[in-house]
Amino acid sequence: MTITVSFPEELLTSGGGNVARRVLERIVLEAFKSGQLTIAQVRCVLGFDTRMQVHEFLADQGVPWADYSVEDAERERELLKKVLP
């Protein structure tokens, strides 16, 4: 599906950068945050080559890309203490 959005010319020339790309990124970010898109889908829509590029993009936007809590890290740390003396 293709969606076309029209912008006034002054918006396209202010602020620099590719407005269409920025709008697409915002839409994708919101869809990811709401659970409508997966990491793989974000990668596909934004044309990233690797998952790491998606992770970097999300991190740059302040969006956590994993449900990984401090408690999860503590559990793993305790497990590693047992496994690796």
N, C-alpha and C positions, 0 to 999 in steps of 0.2 A: 504494500500500500504506500502510496506517495501522498504526503501532506504538503501543501503549499501555504506559506504564511507571507503576507505582505507587510513591509515596514516602511515608514516614512524615510525618505532619503537621508535626512539629518541624523537619524538613529544609526543608519548604516555606516556613516562616516565618522561618528563620534566614538571615542573610547578605543579606537584601534581594534585590530584583530578581526577575525571572521565571525560576524554576528550569527550567521546560520549555524556555525559549529557550536558557538556558545549556547544558543537556544537548544540545539539538539542535546548537548551535554546536560543542561538543566533538566530537560524532560527525562532523559535517561536516569539521572541521579534520583529524581523524585520517584520514578517507577521502581528503581532498585530499592530505595529506602522503604517503599510501601510493600515490597515483596512481590511486585508484579514482574520483575525481571531478575534473572539469575546472573551470576558472574559471567557465565558463558554467553548469555544473551547480551550483556553489556559489552563484552568483548566484540561480539559480532556487529552490533549496531554502530559502535564507535570505531570499528576497524582496527582494533589493537591486534598485534600478532601473538601476544602471550598473556597468560593470566596475570603475570607479574606486572605488566603494564596497566592492567585494570586495577590491581591492588594499589599501585602507585597513584593512579588517577584518583581513586576513591580516598586514599590517605591525604592527598593534596587538597581535596575538597572537605576534609574533616569528617568523612563518612566511614564508620567502621564497616569492614567487609566480612567480618566473622563474628559469630556469637561466642566470644571467648572472654570469659570473665576472670577477675583476679582469683576467684575461687578455683576456676579451672586450672590456672597456672600453679596455684598452691598444691592442688592434687597431683599434678604432673611432677612438680618438684619433689614431693614426698615419695612418689613412686620411683623416681630416678635415684633418690637416696638409697632406697632398698635394693634396686637393681644394680646400681653402680656404686660400690663401696668407696 
